[in-house]
């Protein structure tokens, strides 16, 4: 019985196996080039940069696969394959040209991806992706102006998502610790320490907003904020326990004296607190200083010699660093003077502030409610572009400001539009890198004169260009 079954299965395999192999061979021959084309389209980011053409091509690819599976006529399969190849080739063509057209938006997208903005700033990321998808669709339909505008908006949203993600990376740990401290009552029980942590978080956030890429100082502020939040939580917990045990201020003082007693006893010093802790601390310090003098003379001199040699080497390096900084300062000062001379007194005020250069445009005015730059100011803006390019390694911020007339939200909106108008003019008429220049509207929030007089209002309605060197040249440390 078993032998007959084996013979039967063998005969069946002789009939079916060649058919299966033949079907696989047909599929390989039909789809070989198309499979390679699909891989090439994906590698070219066609799915992102030419979404409509890529999707059409992929849909026809799936139709061809279904037709093959259902044993449809060979001509139908070849037709779907041909149409799929047509659209996939178009998607590759648009993707290749789109990489140049969307150069700055793609850079912003990559920068946002590096800091995991797709998860840490999910809503902004999705909004940017949707806007960029619209831009790519317009590009496919050769609506270049619309594509450019949509791409510009997407770039700004990607940058916002990037900043939000960076803030979360640096500040979430401190924020969570502060929230935990708040839940434990630290806001009431340890208000000064709690507020110190909150302020450090705020300062770190502002530091990141000013320079998200050079963020060592922001990292230090965030670490201090986390430490103070934990400190506030500890104090809160301790005060709660004291209240539960009906302990007094004396108990608190004795608690802190314990550690000092242990140190004193380690050095065989009798701990007295009749004049507070300061006298005991001074006695411990004096004792430690005496211990230093007990070292053998030879060892002391040997170590001292090593230390002095090391200090001398450090001083040499320090002098070199200071000389380098001074050269930068001199160059910076010379450039600032050149910029000042390039403007007349009525055109602009140029000054330095916290290591940055500020160009406050006096002569650039807009019609009420308008953000259109009049042609008579083009010459002034050309001077601004030349001034900016004297500091090629800096970041540039175009700030828009208004007076306090009207509603605050409208003032904020028009100040942003005016700043963006100057931003777009400078990009279009100079070689300033797009990645280094940004536009920000502050509305009426940063007045430089009283809004009670027409003269003061006129001064508050202004455009300022902030030039931020990549390195603070005045920081010698």
C-alpha positions as MATLAB code, in Angstrom:
seq = 'XXXXXXXXXXXXXXXXXXXXXXXXXXXXXXXXXXXXXXXXXXXXXXXXXXXXXXXXXXXXXXXXXXXXXXXXXXXXXXXXXXXXXXXXXXXXXXXXXXXXXXXXXXXXXXXXXXXXXXXXXXXXXXXXXXXXXXXXXXXXXXXXXXXXXXXXXXXXXXXXXXXXXXXXXXXXXXXXXXXXXXXXXXXXXXXXXXXXXXXXXXXXXXXXXXXXXXXXXXXXXXXXXXXXXXXXXXXXXXXXXXXXXXXXXXXXXXXXXXXXXXXXXXXXXXXXXXXXXXXXXXXXXXXXXXXXXXXXXXXXXXXXXXXXXXXXXXXXXXXXXXXXXXXXXXXXXXXXXXXXXXXXXXXXXXXXXXXXXXXXXXXXXXXXXXXXXXXXXXXXXXXXXXXXXXXXXXXXXXXXXXXXXXXXXXXXXXXXXXXXXXXXXXXXXXXXXXXXXXXXXXXXXXXXXXXXXXXXXXXXXXXXXXXXXXXXXXXXX';
ca = [
       0.000    0.000    0.000;
       2.746    2.397    0.973;
       4.697    1.594   -2.161;
       1.686    2.369   -4.379;
       1.144    5.688   -2.605;
       4.756    6.704   -3.086;
       4.570    5.822   -6.802;
       1.381    7.872   -7.164;
       2.909   10.932   -5.475;
       6.005   10.592   -7.616;
       3.955   10.581  -10.807;
       1.962   13.619   -9.646;
       5.187   15.495   -8.846;
       6.502   14.776  -12.318;
       3.438   16.548  -13.728;
       3.027   19.460  -11.253;
       6.654   20.415  -10.505;
       7.515   21.458  -14.081;
       4.377   23.626  -14.174;
       5.388   25.334  -10.912;
       8.915   25.902  -12.140;
       7.570   27.232  -15.433;
       5.266   29.683  -13.593;
       8.179   30.917  -11.492;
      10.274   31.328  -14.629;
       7.512   33.362  -16.345;
       7.180   35.605  -13.286;
      10.956   36.139  -13.152;
      11.148   37.049  -16.855;
       8.137   39.386  -16.729;
       8.913   41.183  -13.498;
      12.721   41.208  -13.389;
      13.179   44.693  -14.876;
      10.095   46.074  -13.119;
      11.287   44.829   -9.706;
      14.647   46.549  -10.254;
      12.850   49.726  -11.349;
      10.700   49.668   -8.195;
      13.817   49.305   -6.025;
      15.438   52.218   -7.883;
      12.357   54.403   -7.324;
      12.369   53.686   -3.596;
      16.106   54.361   -3.396;
      15.535   57.709   -5.162;
      12.934   58.734   -2.518;
      10.335   58.838   -5.279;
       7.694   57.725   -2.767;
       8.330   61.026   -0.923;
       9.211   63.435   -3.738;
       6.839   62.150   -6.449;
       4.011   60.564   -4.460;
       1.335   60.524   -7.182;
       3.496   59.029   -9.928;
       5.006   56.504   -7.538;
       1.574   55.416   -6.255;
       0.236   55.041   -9.813;
       3.250   52.948  -10.727;
       2.910   50.807   -7.618;
      -0.828   50.284   -8.157;
      -0.189   49.019  -11.699;
       2.580   46.797  -10.292;
       0.066   45.206   -7.889;
      -2.488   44.865  -10.737;
       0.082   42.974  -12.781;
       0.844   40.658   -9.864;
      -2.866   39.976   -9.327;
      -3.370   39.302  -13.023;
      -0.511   36.800  -13.004;
      -1.954   35.125   -9.911;
      -5.415   34.877  -11.553;
      -3.933   33.523  -14.813;
      -5.253   36.513  -16.817;
      -4.214   36.911  -20.463;
      -0.523   37.637  -20.910;
      -1.276   40.853  -22.822;
      -3.189   42.269  -19.809;
      -0.253   41.508  -17.535;
       2.209   43.128  -19.952;
      -0.027   46.211  -20.243;
      -0.061   46.686  -16.446;
       3.708   46.160  -16.323;
       4.248   48.714  -19.076;
       2.081   51.320  -17.352;
       3.770   50.628  -14.018;
       7.204   51.171  -15.583;
       6.001   54.412  -17.202;
       4.872   55.924  -13.911;
       7.832   54.616  -11.908;
      10.248   56.164  -14.416;
       8.352   59.448  -14.169;
       8.548   59.283  -10.366;
      12.332   58.783  -10.520;
      12.670   61.725  -12.925;
      10.652   64.043  -10.671;
      12.448   62.776   -7.572;
      15.871   63.541   -9.059;
      14.902   67.111   -9.979;
      12.933   67.489   -6.714;
      16.071   66.898   -4.661;
      17.467   70.154   -6.019;
      14.190   72.066   -5.933;
      13.435   71.024   -2.327;
      17.065   71.151   -1.172;
      16.484   73.284    1.940;
      13.244   71.575    2.940;
      14.880   68.162    2.685;
      17.761   69.438    4.840;
      15.267   70.627    7.468;
      13.489   67.270    7.295;
      16.726   65.323    7.772;
      17.731   67.555   10.701;
      14.338   66.938   12.321;
      14.662   63.180   11.753;
      18.081   63.143   13.459;
      16.492   64.300   16.732;
      13.506   61.894   16.394;
      10.993   64.676   15.738;
       8.670   62.128   14.123;
       7.980   60.738   17.609;
       9.022   63.539   19.990;
       7.110   66.232   18.060;
       4.618   63.964   16.306;
       1.858   66.511   15.557;
       4.253   69.067   14.080;
       6.014   66.339   12.128;
       2.728   65.083   10.630;
       1.749   68.654    9.762;
       5.103   69.238    8.043;
       4.836   65.920    6.167;
       1.343   66.822    4.936;
       2.495   70.258    3.792;
       5.558   68.775    2.069;
       3.384   66.142    0.375;
       1.236   68.962   -1.026;
       4.397   70.701   -2.265;
       5.612   67.529   -3.998;
       2.180   67.001   -5.605;
       2.231   70.591   -6.932;
       5.755   69.966   -8.236;
       4.538   66.872  -10.110;
       1.862   68.985  -11.780;
       4.513   71.617  -12.709;
       2.904   74.194  -10.406;
       6.314   75.423   -9.284;
       5.233   78.636   -7.524;
       2.703   76.789   -5.369;
       5.238   74.035   -4.717;
       7.824   76.588   -3.614;
       5.390   78.272   -1.198;
       4.194   74.964    0.278;
       7.811   73.795    0.590;
       8.795   76.982    2.415;
       5.955   76.462    4.915;
       6.925   72.794    5.375;
      10.533   73.799    6.024;
       9.461   76.170    8.822;
       7.293   73.470   10.418;
      10.114   70.903   10.207;
      12.405   73.398   11.964;
       9.756   73.940   14.651;
       9.421   70.176   15.096;
      13.210   69.869   15.301;
      13.390   72.538   18.038;
      10.548   70.948   20.004;
      12.267   67.546   19.828;
      15.598   69.045   20.953;
      13.846   70.718   23.878;
      12.277   67.404   24.861;
      15.619   65.586   24.637;
      17.286   68.155   26.867;
      14.453   69.159   29.177;
      11.984   66.281   29.616;
      14.007   64.724   32.417;
      14.087   68.000   34.375;
      10.438   68.767   33.574;
       9.312   65.348   34.801;
      11.354   65.741   37.985;
       9.807   69.183   38.556;
       6.300   67.809   37.966;
       7.013   65.018   40.463;
       8.281   67.578   42.976;
       5.126   69.621   42.466;
       2.949   66.556   43.132;
       4.834   66.087   46.396;
       3.988   69.633   47.460;
       7.395   71.200   46.776;
       5.825   74.329   45.334;
       4.545   75.222   48.815;
       7.031   73.435   51.047;
      10.232   74.380   49.161;
       9.169   77.331   46.987;
      12.609   78.908   46.485;
      14.250   75.676   45.352;
      11.209   74.804   43.216;
      11.267   78.217   41.537;
      15.021   77.966   40.946;
      14.502   74.698   39.044;
      11.642   76.190   37.033;
      13.741   79.229   36.107;
      16.675   77.036   35.044;
      14.360   75.085   32.726;
      13.078   78.355   31.271;
      16.652   79.622   30.746;
      17.679   76.351   29.068;
      14.657   76.584   26.767;
      15.548   80.146   25.749;
      19.163   79.105   25.203;
      18.035   76.359   22.821;
      15.748   78.779   21.000;
      18.711   81.088   20.461;
      21.095   78.384   19.267;
      19.800   74.837   19.062;
      23.054   73.423   17.664;
      25.627   74.867   20.084;
      23.880   73.599   23.208;
      26.509   72.707   25.828;
      25.335   75.531   28.067;
      21.695   74.467   27.660;
      22.692   70.940   28.666;
      24.374   72.308   31.800;
      21.288   74.384   32.677;
      19.023   71.363   32.198;
      21.230   69.223   34.448;
      21.146   71.938   37.137;
      17.362   72.200   36.756;
      16.981   68.438   37.282;
      19.229   68.561   40.352;
      17.251   71.447   41.880;
      13.943   69.690   41.161;
      15.186   66.607   42.998;
      16.480   68.889   45.748;
      13.032   70.481   46.085;
      11.393   67.045   46.213;
      13.816   65.929   48.927;
      13.183   69.041   51.029;
       9.434   68.629   50.594;
       9.567   65.006   51.708;
      11.726   65.902   54.710;
       9.404   68.730   55.804;
       6.380   66.437   55.496;
       8.045   63.814   57.669;
       8.918   66.481   60.239;
       5.305   67.627   60.340;
       4.084   64.046   60.720;
       6.474   63.536   63.644;
       5.739   66.957   65.149;
       9.415   67.840   64.854;
      10.630   71.409   65.370;
      13.144   73.741   63.758;
      15.646   72.522   66.347;
      15.253   68.963   65.041;
      15.977   70.233   61.524;
      19.173   71.998   62.663;
      20.317   68.882   64.516;
      19.653   66.796   61.408;
      22.033   68.901   59.313;
      24.629   68.936   62.099;
      24.925   65.123   61.964;
      27.059   65.100   58.822;
      29.316   67.817   60.191;
      29.761   65.854   63.444;
      30.867   62.771   61.499;
      33.526   64.747   59.632;
      34.784   66.371   62.844;
      34.976   63.018   64.674;
      36.888   61.510   61.735;
      39.625   64.098   62.354;
      39.396   63.645   66.168;
      37.959   67.137   66.591;
      35.437   67.715   69.332;
      32.339   69.148   67.641;
      30.982   72.266   69.358;
      28.097   74.285   67.913;
      27.812   76.977   70.594;
      28.649   79.630   67.945;
      26.903   77.879   65.067;
      28.548   75.630   62.452;
      30.995   78.192   61.001;
      33.641   77.925   63.741;
      33.649   74.130   63.489;
      33.932   74.261   59.702;
      36.892   76.637   59.985;
      38.542   74.317   62.521;
      38.147   71.324   60.188;
      39.612   73.311   57.281;
      42.561   74.426   59.430;
      43.165   70.821   60.474;
      43.209   69.670   56.840;
      45.673   72.423   55.980;
      47.954   71.223   58.793;
      47.782   67.688   57.431;
      49.178   68.919   54.147;
      52.268   70.287   55.850;
      52.951   66.883   57.441;
      53.933   65.416   54.087;
      57.583   64.542   53.672;
      59.606   67.434   52.266;
      60.886   65.478   49.276;
      57.480   64.164   48.283;
      55.953   67.602   48.778;
      58.589   69.297   46.608;
      58.347   66.590   43.976;
      54.597   66.877   43.745;
      54.822   70.643   43.886;
      57.282   70.650   40.996;
      54.981   68.466   38.916;
      52.039   70.680   39.732;
      53.973   73.828   38.857;
      55.159   72.329   35.560;
      51.618   71.392   34.741;
      50.376   74.863   35.674;
      53.059   76.502   33.536;
      52.003   74.389   30.556;
      48.380   75.268   31.179;
      49.249   78.957   31.379;
      51.117   78.749   28.067;
      48.112   77.154   26.413;
      45.883   79.706   28.120;
      47.963   82.584   26.757;
      47.769   81.115   23.256;
      44.012   80.766   23.563;
      43.668   84.350   24.824;
      45.828   85.653   21.971;
      43.640   83.775   19.511;
      40.514   85.208   21.134;
      41.950   88.725   21.097;
      42.683   88.409   17.385;
      39.060   87.392   16.878;
      37.881   90.314   18.998;
      39.993   92.780   17.000;
      38.672   91.377   13.731;
      35.122   91.510   15.086;
      35.498   95.138   16.235;
      36.957   96.129   12.874;
      34.052   94.549   11.018;
      31.519   96.272   13.291;
      33.163   99.632   12.544;
      33.019   98.891    8.812;
      29.319   98.071    9.106;
      28.652  101.286   11.046;
      30.429  103.351    8.368;
      28.373  101.708    5.616;
      25.146  103.262    6.947;
      24.345  106.930    7.400;
      23.006  108.051   10.801;
      19.485  108.307    9.392;
      19.547  104.859    7.761;
      20.457  102.586   10.648;
      21.858  102.349   14.146;
      24.585   99.700   14.564;
      25.666   98.516   17.989;
      26.843   95.396   19.855;
      24.840   93.627   22.547;
      25.945   90.537   24.511;
      28.540   89.682   21.876;
      26.036   90.060   19.012;
      25.758   92.780   16.359;
      22.444   94.606   16.030;
      21.476   96.619   12.932;
      18.409   98.689   13.824;
      16.955  100.024   10.575;
      15.664  103.569   11.040;
      14.771  104.410    7.461;
      12.879  101.225    6.465;
       9.150  101.919    6.852;
       6.003  100.063    5.808;
       2.609  101.440    4.942;
       0.017  100.888    7.739;
      -1.067   97.251    7.843;
       1.237   96.332    4.940;
       4.291   94.086    4.732;
       5.265   95.067    1.177;
       8.747   96.577    0.844;
       8.702   99.734   -1.277;
      11.364   99.904   -4.058;
      12.909  103.018   -2.536;
      14.260  100.850    0.316;
      15.973   98.271   -1.923;
      19.266  100.159   -1.746;
      19.160  100.132    2.061;
      18.504   96.379    2.120;
      21.415   95.823   -0.276;
      23.634   97.510    2.322;
      22.159   95.187    4.958;
      23.028   92.133    2.841;
      26.632   93.317    2.435;
      26.863   93.983    6.176;
      25.559   90.514    7.030;
      28.068   88.810    4.737;
      30.933   90.408    6.652;
      30.115   87.798    9.334;
      29.969   84.562    7.249;
      30.148   82.157   10.197;
      27.254   83.729   12.105;
      23.502   83.107   12.401;
      21.162   85.905   11.347;
      17.742   86.727   12.791;
      15.425   89.252   11.131;
      13.233   90.722   13.885;
       9.970   92.552   13.237;
       8.586   94.969   15.863;
       5.496   97.199   16.078;
       4.118   99.835   18.411;
       1.246   99.088   20.800;
      -1.509  100.548   18.617;
      -4.258   98.095   17.729;
      -4.684   94.492   18.862;
      -1.674   92.519   20.081;
      -2.360   89.458   17.884;
      -2.604   91.592   14.750;
       0.611   93.388   15.690;
       2.333   90.037   16.141;
       1.042   88.851   12.740;
       2.118   91.964   10.809;
       5.528   92.030   12.521;
       6.109   88.415   11.423;
       5.036   89.203    7.856;
       7.339   92.236    7.691;
      10.270   90.256    9.046;
       9.578   87.526    6.472;
       9.401   90.141    3.677;
      12.924   91.330    4.548;
      14.019   87.686    4.955;
      12.750   86.778    1.472;
      14.302   89.889   -0.103;
      17.719   89.132    1.391;
      17.583   85.489    0.274;
      16.558   86.484   -3.247;
      19.158   89.227   -3.640;
      22.260   87.867   -1.905;
      24.286   84.718   -1.286;
      23.157   84.361    2.335;
      22.629   80.620    3.128;
      18.979   79.869    3.873;
      19.977   77.611    6.786;
      21.624   80.501    8.623;
      18.876   83.120    8.477;
      15.488   83.169   10.198;
      12.625   85.651   10.561;
      10.808   86.303   13.854;
       7.981   88.726   14.669;
       7.716   90.084   18.212;
       4.797   92.448   17.709;
       4.587   95.061   20.454;
       6.370   92.979   23.122;
       9.836   94.583   22.856;
       9.451   98.373   22.784;
      12.546  100.615   22.868;
      10.598  103.815   23.561;
       7.324  104.940   25.115;
       4.160  104.087   23.202;
       2.496  107.158   24.680;
       4.005  109.522   22.085;
       4.075  109.479   18.288;
       7.862  109.767   18.388;
       8.093  106.722   20.650;
       5.675  104.723   18.490;
       7.723  105.564   15.398;
      10.860  104.192   17.086;
       9.065  100.995   18.148;
       7.931  100.275   14.563;
      11.171   98.837   13.283;
      13.112   95.998   11.688;
      16.245   94.794   13.482;
      18.865   92.394   12.146;
      20.571   90.354   14.874;
      23.935   88.857   13.886;
      24.902   86.055   16.285;
      28.486   84.775   15.895;
      28.784   80.989   16.132;
      31.268   81.483   19.001;
      30.970   84.179   21.658;
      34.300   85.922   21.048;
      34.068   87.927   24.270;
      34.028   84.791   26.405;
      37.709   84.338   27.218;
      37.066   81.409   29.556;
];
